[in-house]
């Protein structure tokens, strides 16, 4: 029990201390558990001594004692008297205005001024739960920023309503062990106390740390407490209530405004020149006056007919039938129509599907996205949980929680769907064109389909996130490392193998893998078109290669089976020799989880099954015994992937070789289970599963899945880091947040699709359709 409390304390405090190094994803967060538990296991006696010190210093403080401390601090502090203090290496200085305002604050406490007492009251203070390592003492953010120190008293003037200074909320971090600079690969410093401080707005974060360490030194002399640590310069910070927009933010606002205006203009153009004439014609047809009215006004009568299948873009090739007295919009008009929120919205929300489409895929896509959001709902909240030490460790050991702790296979579902669809549709296209394919358009369409909403969202999110709101935990420098200076790796879809320590929008590793698999897929698909034997041989070689590679990497770094397993699950007792038994220092994430050579298995399985659907033309017959056996095997295999690590979650040892085998095959097995569901549903053997997955209401939600994936982590960052106080999670609150995030993600995904995704697909159609005509 002590070990669990200690290691969750480290994670809790680390996450609260470092806002500039945010967790990348569900994987990144969970992967810190094992390595932190190892560090704390060897140092828990030291931490116990520090907690004892905190308890001794957490005694109630009377007003008389507070005023006495303030008086003695003013008298004894060299830093407050001169602004300079001799240090071991160099003199340290605090700005003169900060010294004056701090002195004014302490003097006003001595004089019993209400504003000064309120200012001190807003400081974070020790509360119950210290032994549960609840060391995030936020204080009162609102009370602090409401402080206005009057320009009077000390300055020997009457109260004229002028303000000496405003209250500024700061967070000071008091680590228990010496800190080193945090890096993305090891993004969390030592365990310690996070303390909310209210200081004059003339003080910087550096001034705050110098003043607090000086005050801490003086309090040690006054109280006799043994405190062998100081406030940290690395993670302490102050919140700026008057944060000014920088040039990047202004540029992002301009770009967003331009697209917003295009959306409005395109929608108005659509209404005035397309929809209203069409509605008018429809009314005339009902009245029997169609011909006469056409001759009278010569208005445009444009009818859009869209035949869509699994390969059709969100805005497909628009076929226009024009009556004799109608006029077709030019290239500019069609470009404007691409931005019409009305037409694009109708296409997104349409539930029509052509005959022969794989309708069950829509349900699989949507439910997989809800699974991703479910896992992220908990993981992204970890950094701001008040009761992490009491809530999370028991949760990890629940049998039912294994479906969340192993939810990373939900991403493998998307890999499987991608491989299956691209194989099935490309083979159909090759058959139609007798083996000829425009490979430039094959790649360009995919890049154009994914990149515009991805890049435009990054353009808006990274510069503007610091200005969304404010609060005690709000990251005013943003949540991305170095403000995404390596954005070009995202643009080229290599951010999972290049500059991974500075990955921007960490959840975008999936997009990089998917694009890389897409680039390679013709090597697997084209052989199937000419010979199934060659096709299966090539796919088998690829599958064996990725499987062996994943197992070898896992074994080489002694990785745990899955993300939530602890080092003790590997049977290790020596923390120095088993330091990488869990995904320590992000080894699991960087060397295995995001690398294409370890993750291609499900994609290859999808390609092979896509060939089966192509060659059978979706018409096949199975006997009942085979169907029953298929459902039994796939269900058992899927349950084994999800719940097979339950014993390791309880701390039972498992060998490195067994863990490597699991890491090598579990994702491929999951992909095969997903493929069984698809094939069974397409063949008419899905029963109630097919009824649910093929429900037409899921089709629009399926279309929005990509944008929902892009935007949902940003929503979670905004919600959790805007909290005034840490969250006390319960099961019911967790479920509530999940549904809130789910609804918000799809609502904003609809907006993102209307603004960026749908218009770009429409523009592609306009440009290349014109080029083909010419």
C-alpha positions in Angstrom: 0.0 0.0 0.0 2.8 2.4 0.9 4.5 1.7 -2.4 1.3 2.5 -4.3 0.8 5.7 -2.4 4.4 6.8 -3.1 4.4 6.1 -6.8 1.1 7.7 -7.5 2.2 10.7 -5.4 5.1 11.1 -7.7 3.0 11.0 -10.9 0.4 13.3 -9.4 2.9 16.0 -8.3 4.9 15.7 -11.4 2.0 16.3 -13.6 0.9 19.2 -11.6 4.3 20.7 -11.6 5.1 20.8 -15.3 2.5 22.5 -17.5 4.9 23.3 -20.3 5.6 19.6 -20.8 2.1 18.2 -21.2 1.3 14.5 -21.6 1.1 13.6 -25.3 -1.6 10.9 -25.2 -3.1 8.1 -23.2 0.0 6.1 -23.9 2.4 8.7 -22.7 0.5 9.2 -19.4 0.2 5.5 -18.5 3.8 4.8 -19.5 5.1 6.9 -16.7 3.6 4.7 -13.9 6.1 1.9 -13.8 9.3 4.0 -14.0 8.1 6.4 -11.3 7.2 3.5 -9.0 10.8 2.3 -9.3 12.3 5.6 -8.4 10.1 6.1 -5.4 10.5 2.5 -4.2 14.2 3.2 -3.5 13.5 6.7 -2.0 10.3 6.2 0.0 12.1 6.6 3.3 13.4 10.0 2.2 10.0 11.1 1.1 8.5 9.9 4.4 10.9 12.3 6.2 9.8 15.2 3.9 6.1 14.5 4.5 6.8 14.5 8.3 8.4 18.0 7.9 5.4 19.2 6.0 3.1 17.9 8.7 5.1 19.8 11.4 4.9 23.0 9.4 1.2 22.7 8.7 0.0 23.7 12.1 -2.7 26.4 12.3 -1.3 29.9 12.0 -2.9 32.7 14.1 -3.0 36.3 13.0 -0.6 37.3 15.8 1.9 34.7 14.7 1.5 35.7 11.0 2.2 39.3 11.8 5.2 38.3 14.0 6.6 36.3 11.0 6.1 39.2 8.7 7.8 41.6 11.1 10.8 39.3 11.6 11.1 38.6 7.9 11.3 42.4 7.2 13.9 42.8 9.8 16.1 39.9 9.0 15.9 39.5 5.2 18.9 40.9 3.4 17.1 40.4 0.1 14.2 42.6 1.2 16.4 45.3 2.6 18.8 45.6 -0.3 17.3 43.7 -3.2 20.6 41.8 -3.4 21.8 38.6 -1.7 25.2 37.0 -1.9 25.0 33.6 -3.4 27.4 30.7 -3.7 28.1 31.3 -7.3 26.9 34.9 -7.9 24.8 37.6 -6.4 21.1 37.3 -6.9 18.9 40.3 -7.4 15.2 41.0 -7.3 13.6 44.0 -9.2 13.3 47.1 -7.1 9.6 47.5 -7.7 9.0 43.9 -6.6 10.9 44.6 -3.4 8.9 47.8 -2.7 5.6 46.1 -3.3 6.4 43.0 -1.3 7.6 45.2 1.6 4.3 47.1 1.3 2.4 43.8 1.4 4.2 42.5 4.5 3.9 45.9 6.3 0.2 46.0 5.5 -0.2 42.5 7.1 1.5 43.8 10.2 -1.0 46.8 10.2 -3.9 44.4 9.8 -5.0 45.8 6.4 -8.0 43.8 5.0 -6.7 43.6 1.5 -3.3 42.3 2.7 -5.0 39.6 4.8 -7.2 38.6 1.9 -4.1 38.4 -0.3 -2.4 36.1 2.2 -5.6 34.2 2.6 -5.5 33.4 -1.1 -2.2 31.5 -0.6 -2.3 27.7 -0.9 -2.2 26.0 2.5 -1.8 22.4 3.7 -5.1 20.6 4.0 -6.2 17.1 4.8 -4.8 14.2 2.8 -1.1 14.9 3.2 -0.5 11.3 3.9 -2.3 10.5 0.7 0.2 12.8 -1.0 -2.3 15.5 -1.8 0.4 18.1 -2.2 -1.2 20.4 -4.8 -2.2 23.4 -2.6 -3.8 25.7 -5.2 -5.2 28.4 -2.9 -7.8 30.8 -4.2 -7.0 32.1 -7.7 -10.1 34.4 -7.9 -9.4 35.9 -4.6 -5.8 36.6 -5.6 -6.4 38.3 -8.9 -9.1 40.5 -7.4 -6.6 42.1 -5.0 -6.0 45.8 -5.6 -3.5 47.3 -3.2 -4.4 51.0 -2.5 -1.8 53.6 -3.0 -1.9 54.9 0.6 -0.8 54.2 4.1 2.9 53.5 3.6 3.2 56.2 0.9 2.0 58.8 3.4 -0.9 60.0 1.2 -4.7 59.8 1.5 -6.5 57.1 -0.4 -7.1 58.6 -3.8 -8.3 55.4 -5.4 -5.0 54.8 -7.1 -3.6 51.3 -7.1 -0.1 50.4 -5.9 -0.2 46.9 -7.5 -2.6 44.1 -8.5 -2.6 40.6 -7.2 -0.8 38.1 -9.4 -1.3 34.4 -9.0 1.9 32.3 -9.1 2.7 28.7 -8.6 5.8 27.8 -6.6 7.1 24.2 -6.7 9.0 22.9 -3.8 10.7 19.6 -4.9 11.8 17.0 -2.4 14.9 16.1 -4.4 17.3 18.1 -6.7 15.8 18.7 -10.1 17.3 18.4 -13.5 15.8 19.9 -16.6 12.7 18.1 -17.7 12.7 16.7 -21.3 9.9 15.2 -23.3 11.5 11.8 -23.0 11.5 12.2 -19.2 9.0 15.0 -18.8 8.5 15.0 -15.1 10.8 16.4 -12.3 11.0 15.1 -8.7 8.1 14.9 -6.4 7.3 17.9 -4.3 4.7 20.4 -3.2 2.9 22.7 -5.6 1.9 25.9 -3.7 -0.3 28.7 -4.9 1.2 32.1 -4.1 -0.3 35.6 -4.5 2.3 38.2 -5.2 2.4 41.8 -6.5 2.1 41.9 -10.3 5.5 43.7 -10.4 7.3 40.4 -9.5 8.4 37.9 -12.0 8.5 34.1 -11.5 12.3 34.4 -11.0 11.7 37.1 -8.3 9.1 34.9 -6.7 11.5 32.0 -6.3 14.3 34.2 -4.9 11.9 35.8 -2.4 10.4 32.5 -1.3 13.7 30.7 -0.9 14.9 33.7 1.2 11.7 33.6 3.2 12.1 29.8 3.6 15.6 30.3 4.9 14.4 32.9 7.4 11.5 30.7 8.6 14.0 27.8 9.2 15.9 30.1 11.5 12.7 31.3 13.2 11.0 27.9 13.6 13.9 25.5 13.8 12.3 23.2 11.1 14.7 21.0 9.2 14.0 21.8 5.5 16.7 20.7 3.1 15.1 21.7 -0.2 14.3 24.9 -2.0 11.7 26.2 -4.5 12.4 25.3 -8.1 13.2 27.7 -10.9 12.5 25.1 -13.5 8.7 24.7 -12.9 7.6 27.7 -10.9 5.6 30.2 -12.9 3.3 33.3 -12.6 0.0 33.8 -14.5 -0.1 36.9 -16.6 -3.7 38.4 -16.6 -2.9 40.8 -19.4 -1.3 38.4 -21.9 -0.9 40.2 -25.1 -1.4 38.6 -28.5 1.9 37.8 -30.3 2.4 37.9 -34.0 1.7 34.2 -34.4 -1.7 34.5 -32.6 -2.6 37.5 -34.7 -1.8 35.6 -37.9 -3.9 32.7 -36.7 -6.8 35.0 -36.1 -6.5 36.5 -39.5 -6.4 33.1 -41.2 -9.4 31.9 -39.2 -11.3 35.0 -40.0 -10.6 34.6 -43.8 -12.0 31.0 -43.7 -15.0 32.2 -41.7 -15.7 34.8 -44.3 -15.4 32.3 -47.1 -17.8 30.1 -45.3 -20.3 32.9 -45.0 -19.9 34.1 -48.6 -20.0 30.6 -50.0 -23.2 29.8 -48.1 -24.9 33.0 -49.3 -23.8 32.3 -52.9 -25.3 28.8 -52.6 -28.6 30.1 -51.2 -29.0 32.9 -53.7 -27.8 31.3 -57.0 -28.4 27.6 -56.4 -30.8 26.7 -53.7 -33.4 29.4 -54.1 -33.8 28.9 -57.9 -34.0 25.2 -57.2 -36.7 25.7 -54.5 -38.5 28.1 -56.8 -38.5 25.5 -59.7 -39.7 22.8 -57.3 -42.6 25.0 -56.4 -43.3 25.8 -60.0 -43.4 22.1 -60.9 -46.0 21.6 -58.2 -48.1 24.4 -59.7 -47.6 23.2 -63.3 -45.9 26.5 -64.3 -42.3 25.2 -64.8 -41.9 26.0 -68.5 -43.4 29.5 -68.4 -41.3 30.6 -65.5 -38.1 29.3 -67.0 -38.7 31.3 -70.1 -39.5 34.4 -68.1 -36.5 34.6 -65.7 -33.8 32.3 -67.2 -32.6 31.5 -63.6 -30.0 28.9 -62.9 -31.4 25.5 -62.4 -28.5 23.3 -61.1 -29.2 19.8 -59.9 -26.5 18.0 -58.0 -26.4 14.2 -58.3 -24.0 12.4 -56.1 -23.2 8.8 -56.3 -21.0 7.9 -53.3 -19.2 4.8 -52.2 -16.4 4.0 -49.7 -13.8 5.7 -52.0 -15.8 8.8 -52.8 -14.4 12.0 -51.1 -16.6 13.8 -48.6 -17.4 16.2 -51.5 -17.3 13.9 -54.5 -17.3 14.8 -58.1 -20.4 16.9 -58.6 -22.4 16.0 -61.7 -24.3 18.9 -63.0 -27.3 18.7 -65.2 -28.3 22.0 -66.7 -31.5 22.8 -68.4 -31.5 24.7 -71.7 -32.3 28.0 -70.1 -29.9 27.6 -67.1 -26.4 28.9 -66.6 -23.6 26.9 -65.0 -21.4 28.7 -62.4 -17.8 29.3 -63.5 -14.7 28.1 -61.8 -14.9 30.9 -59.1 -18.6 30.1 -58.5 -17.8 26.4 -58.0 -14.9 27.3 -55.7 -17.3 29.4 -53.6 -19.8 26.6 -53.5 -17.1 24.4 -52.0 -17.3 26.6 -48.9 -21.1 26.4 -48.6 -22.0 25.3 -45.1 -25.5 24.4 -46.2 -24.5 22.0 -49.0 -21.5 20.6 -47.1 -23.6 20.1 -44.0 -26.3 18.2 -46.0 -23.6 15.9 -47.4 -22.0 15.3 -44.0 -25.4 14.5 -42.4 -26.7 12.4 -45.3 -27.4 8.8 -44.4 -27.7 7.5 -48.0 -25.3 4.8 -49.1 -24.9 3.1 -52.5 -25.7 -0.5 -53.0 -22.7 -2.8 -52.2 -21.0 -0.4 -49.6 -19.6 -1.9 -46.4 -22.1 -0.2 -44.1 -20.9 -1.9 -40.9 -17.6 0.0 -41.1 -19.4 3.2 -40.2 -20.4 1.7 -36.8 -17.0 0.2 -36.2 -15.3 3.6 -36.9 -17.6 5.5 -34.6 -17.5 3.1 -31.7 -13.7 2.9 -31.9 -13.6 6.7 -31.7 -15.7 6.7 -28.6 -13.3 4.1 -27.1 -10.4 6.5 -27.8 -12.2 9.4 -26.1 -13.1 7.2 -23.2 -9.5 6.4 -22.5 -8.3 9.9 -23.0 -11.0 11.3 -20.7 -9.3 9.6 -17.7 -5.7 10.0 -18.8 -5.8 13.7 -19.7 -7.4 14.4 -16.3 -4.6 12.7 -14.3 -2.6 15.9 -14.1 -5.4 17.8 -12.3 -6.9 15.1 -10.1 -7.2 15.8 -6.4 -7.7 12.2 -5.4 -5.4 10.5 -7.8 -3.6 8.5 -5.0 -6.9 7.0 -3.8 -8.8 6.7 -7.0 -6.4 5.5 -9.7 -4.4 2.6 -8.1 -7.6 0.5 -7.2 -8.9 1.4 -10.7 -5.9 -0.2 -12.4 -6.6 -3.5 -10.6 -10.3 -3.8 -11.6 -11.1 -6.5 -14.1 -13.5 -4.2 -15.9 -10.9 -1.5 -16.2 -8.8 -3.7 -18.4 -10.9 -2.7 -21.4 -9.7 0.9 -20.8 -6.1 0.2 -19.8 -5.7 -1.9 -23.0 -7.8 0.5 -25.1 -4.8 1.3 -27.3 -6.0 -1.4 -29.7 -8.8 0.9 -30.7 -6.2 2.6 -32.9 -5.3 -0.7 -34.4 -9.0 -0.9 -35.5 -8.4 2.2 -37.6 -5.3 0.7 -39.1 -7.3 -2.4 -40.0 -10.1 -0.4 -41.6 -7.6 1.6 -43.6 -5.9 -1.4 -45.0 -9.1 -3.3 -45.8 -10.7 -0.3 -47.6 -7.7 0.7 -49.6 -7.1 -2.8 -50.7 -10.8 -3.5 -51.6 -11.3 -0.2 -53.5 -7.9 -0.1 -55.2 -8.4 -3.6 -56.6 -11.8 -2.7 -57.9 -10.4 0.4 -59.6 -7.5 -1.6 -61.1 -10.0 -4.1 -62.5 -12.1 -1.3 -64.0 -9.1 0.4 -65.6 -7.4 -2.9 -66.6 -4.5 -2.4 -64.3 -3.9 1.3 -65.0 -4.1 3.7 -62.2 -3.2 7.4 -61.8 -0.7 6.9 -59.0 -0.1 10.6 -58.7 -3.8 11.1 -57.8 -3.7 8.0 -55.7 -1.2 9.7 -53.4 -2.3 13.3 -53.8 -5.9 12.6 -52.9 -4.9 11.0 -49.7 -2.5 13.8 -48.7 -5.1 16.4 -49.7 -7.8 14.5 -47.8 -5.9 14.5 -44.5 -3.6 17.5 -44.5 -5.7 20.7 -44.7 -7.8 20.2 -41.6 -4.8 18.8 -39.7 -2.5 21.8 -40.6 -5.3 24.4 -40.2 -6.2 23.1 -36.8 -2.5 23.2 -35.8 -2.3 26.7 -37.1 -5.2 27.9 -34.9 -4.6 25.7 -31.8 -0.9 26.2 -31.2 -0.7 30.0 -31.2 -4.1 30.7 -29.8 -4.4 28.1 -27.0 -2.7 30.3 -24.4 -5.4 32.9 -24.9 -8.4 30.6 -24.6 -9.0 31.4 -20.9 -7.0 31.6 -17.7 -6.7 29.9 -14.3 -4.2 28.6 -11.7 -3.2 25.7 -13.9 -3.6 27.3 -17.3 -0.5 26.8 -19.5 0.1 30.3 -20.8 3.1 29.1 -22.9 0.9 26.5 -24.5 0.9 22.7 -24.1 3.2 21.9 -27.1 6.9 21.6 -26.7 8.7 24.7 -28.1 5.4 25.8 -29.7 5.7 23.1 -32.4 8.9 24.3 -34.0 9.1 20.9 -35.6 5.8 21.4 -37.4 7.3 20.4 -40.7 7.6 16.8 -39.5 3.8 16.8 -39.1 3.4 18.3 -42.6 5.6 15.5 -44.0 4.0 12.8 -41.8 7.4 11.7 -40.3 6.8 13.0 -36.8 6.8 9.4 -35.5 10.4 8.8 -36.6 12.0 12.3 -36.7 12.4 14.6 -33.8 10.1 12.4 -31.7 11.3 14.0 -28.5 9.6 17.2 -29.7 6.5 15.7 -31.3 3.8 18.3 -31.9 0.2 17.3 -31.2 1.4 14.0 -29.8 -1.7 12.1 -30.8 -0.8 12.8 -34.5 1.7 9.9 -34.4 -1.3 7.8 -35.7 -1.6 9.9 -38.8 2.1 9.6 -39.6 1.8 5.8 -39.4 -1.3 5.7 -41.5 0.3 7.8 -44.2 3.4 5.7 -44.2 1.4 2.5 -44.5 -0.6 4.1 -47.4 2.7 4.9 -49.2 3.8 1.3 -48.9 0.4 -0.4 -49.6 0.8 -0.6 -53.4 3.7 -3.0 -52.8 1.2 -5.3 -51.2 -2.0 -4.6 -53.2 -0.7 -4.7 -56.8 0.7 -8.3 -56.5 -2.8 -9.4 -55.5 -4.2 -8.0 -58.7 -2.0 -10.2 -60.8 -1.7 -13.3 -58.6 -3.2 -14.2 -55.3 -0.2 -16.5 -54.6 2.3 -13.7 -55.1 0.0 -11.3 -53.2 -0.2 -13.6 -50.1 3.5 -14.3 -50.3 4.4 -10.6 -50.2 1.9 -9.8 -47.5 3.1 -12.8 -45.4 6.7 -11.5 -45.7 5.7 -8.1 -44.5 3.6 -9.5 -41.7 6.3 -11.8 -40.4 8.8 -8.9 -40.6 6.7 -6.5 -38.6 5.8 -9.2 -36.1 9.4 -10.3 -35.5 10.6 -6.7 -35.3 7.9 -5.8 -32.6 8.9 -8.9 -30.6 12.6 -8.2 -30.9 12.3 -4.6 -29.8 10.1 -5.5 -26.9 12.6 -8.2 -25.8 15.7 -6.0 -26.3 14.3 -3.3 -24.0 12.6 -5.7 -21.6 9.3 -4.0 -22.2 6.2 -4.9 -20.1 3.2 -6.5 -21.8 1.1 -3.5 -22.6 1.1 -0.1 -21.1 -0.3 -0.4 -17.7 1.9 -3.3 -16.5 4.3 -2.4 -13.7 8.0 -3.5 -13.4 7.0 -6.0 -10.7 4.8 -7.8 -13.4 8.1 -8.7 -15.1 9.3 -10.5 -12.0 12.1 -7.9 -11.4 13.3 -6.9 -8.0 16.4 -5.0 -8.8 15.3 -1.6 -10.0 18.7 -0.8 -11.6 18.6 -3.9 -13.8 14.9 -3.7 -14.6 14.7 0.0 -15.2 13.1 -0.5 -18.6 10.8 -3.4 -17.5 8.0 -0.9 -17.9 7.9 1.7 -20.6 10.4 3.8 -18.6 11.7 7.1 -20.1 9.1 6.7 -22.9 11.0 3.7 -24.4 7.8 1.9 -25.0 6.2 4.9 -26.6 9.2 6.0 -28.7 10.7 2.7 -29.7 7.7 0.5 -30.0 4.3 2.2 -29.9 4.6 4.9 -32.5 7.1 3.2 -34.9 5.7 1.9 -38.2 7.8 -1.2 -38.2 6.1 -2.4 -35.0 2.6 -1.3 -35.9 1.9 -2.5 -39.5 0.4 -5.9 -38.6 -3.3 -4.9 -38.5 -2.9 -2.9 -41.7 -1.5 -5.9 -43.5 -4.3 -8.1 -42.2 -6.8 -5.5 -43.5 -5.2 -5.6 -47.0 -5.4 -9.4 -47.1 -9.1 -9.4 -46.1 -9.8 -6.6 -48.5 -8.5 -8.8 -51.3 -10.9 -11.6 -50.1 -13.9 -9.2 -50.3 -12.8 -8.1 -53.8 -12.3 -11.5 -55.2 -15.7 -12.7 -53.8 -17.5 -9.5 -54.8 -19.1 -9.5 -51.4 -21.0 -12.7 -52.2 -20.0 -15.8 -50.3 -21.7 -18.7 -48.4 -20.5 -20.3 -45.2 -21.9 -23.2 -43.3 -23.4 -22.6 -39.9 -20.6 -24.6 -38.1 -17.9 -22.4 -39.7 -19.8 -19.2 -38.8 -20.2 -20.3 -35.1 -16.6 -21.3 -34.9 -15.5 -18.0 -36.4 -17.5 -16.0 -33.9 -16.3 -18.1 -31.0 -12.6 -17.9 -32.0 -12.7 -14.1 -32.8 -14.6 -13.3 -29.5 -12.2 -15.4 -27.4 -9.2 -13.8 -29.1 -10.5 -10.3 -28.6 -11.2 -11.0 -24.9 -7.7 -12.4 -24.5 -6.2 -9.3 -26.0 -8.2 -7.0 -23.7 -8.4 -9.0 -20.4 -5.4 -11.4 -20.8 -3.2 -9.0 -18.7 -5.4 -9.0 -15.7 -3.0 -11.0 -13.7 -0.1 -8.7 -14.5 -2.2 -5.8 -13.4 -2.3 -7.5 -10.0 1.5 -7.7 -9.9 2.0 -11.3 -10.9 5.4 -11.9 -12.6 5.6 -12.5 -16.3 8.8 -13.3 -18.3 10.4 -11.0 -20.8 9.9 -13.5 -23.6 6.2 -13.9 -22.8 5.8 -10.1 -22.7 7.6 -9.8 -26.0 5.3 -12.4 -27.6 2.2 -10.5 -26.4 3.6 -7.2 -27.8 4.4 -8.9 -31.1 1.0 -10.5 -31.8 -1.7 -8.8 -29.8 -2.4 -6.0 -32.2 -2.4 -8.2 -35.3 -4.7 -10.6 -33.5 -7.0 -7.7 -32.7 -7.0 -6.6 -36.4 -8.0 -10.2 -37.4 -10.9 -10.1 -35.0 -12.1 -6.8 -36.4 -11.8 -8.2 -40.0 -14.0 -11.2 -38.9 -16.7 -8.9 -37.8 -16.6 -7.0 -41.0 -16.6 -10.0 -43.3 -19.4 -11.7 -41.2 -21.6 -8.6 -41.4 -21.0 -8.1 -45.1 -21.9 -11.8 -45.8 -25.1 -11.6 -43.8 -23.7 -13.5 -40.8 -23.6 -10.6 -38.4 -27.0 -10.8 -36.8 -27.7 -8.2 -34.2 -24.1 -7.0 -34.4 -24.6 -6.0 -38.0 -27.9 -4.3 -37.2 -26.1 -2.1 -34.6 -23.0 -1.4 -36.7 -25.0 -0.6 -39.9 -27.5 1.8 -38.2 -27.8 4.7 -40.6 -27.6 7.3 -37.8 -24.0 6.3 -37.4 -23.0 7.2 -40.9 -22.7 11.0 -40.4 -20.8 10.4 -37.1 -18.5 8.1 -39.0 -17.7 10.8 -41.5 -16.7 13.1 -38.6 -14.4 10.6 -36.9 -11.2 12.0 -38.4 -11.9 15.6 -37.3 -13.1 14.3 -33.9 -9.8 12.5 -33.5 -7.9 15.7 -34.3 -9.8 18.0 -32.0 -10.8 16.0 -28.9 -7.5 16.2 -27.0 -7.5 20.0 -27.4 -11.0 20.0 -25.8 -9.7 18.0 -22.9 -6.7 20.2 -22.4 -9.0 23.2 -22.3 -11.5 21.7 -19.9 -9.0 20.2 -17.4 -6.5 23.0 -17.3 -9.2 25.7 -16.9 -10.3 24.2 -13.6 -9.9 26.5 -10.6 -9.5 23.6 -8.2 -8.2 20.0 -8.8 -10.9 17.5 -9.7 -12.0 14.8 -7.4 -12.9 12.0 -9.8 -15.5 9.3 -9.1 -16.9 6.7 -11.5 -20.0 8.7 -12.1 -18.1 11.9 -12.7 -15.7 10.1 -15.1 -18.7 8.8 -17.1 -20.2 12.3 -17.2 -16.9 13.9 -18.4 -16.7 11.1 -21.1 -20.1 11.9 -22.5 -19.4 15.6 -22.4 -16.1 15.2 -24.2 -17.8 12.9 -26.8 -20.6 15.3 -27.6 -18.2 18.3 -27.6 -15.7 16.5 -29.9 -18.3 15.7 -32.5 -19.9 19.1 -32.4 -16.6 20.8 -33.0 -15.6 18.2 -35.5 -18.6 19.2 -37.5 -17.5 22.8 -37.5 -13.9 21.8 -38.4 -15.2 19.7 -41.2 -17.4 22.6 -42.5 -14.5 25.1 -42.3 -11.5 23.1 -43.6 -12.2 19.5 -44.6 -15.2 19.7 -46.9 -14.1 22.9 -48.7 -10.7 21.5 -49.5 -12.2 18.3 -50.9 -14.6 20.5 -53.0 -11.7 22.6 -54.3 -9.8 19.4 -55.3 -12.8 18.3 -57.2 -13.2 21.7 -59.0 -9.5 22.0 -59.9 -8.9 18.5 -61.2 -12.2 18.1 -62.9 -11.5 21.3 -64.9 -8.0 20.0 -65.7 -9.5 16.7 -67.0 -11.9 18.7 -69.3 -9.1 20.8 -70.7 
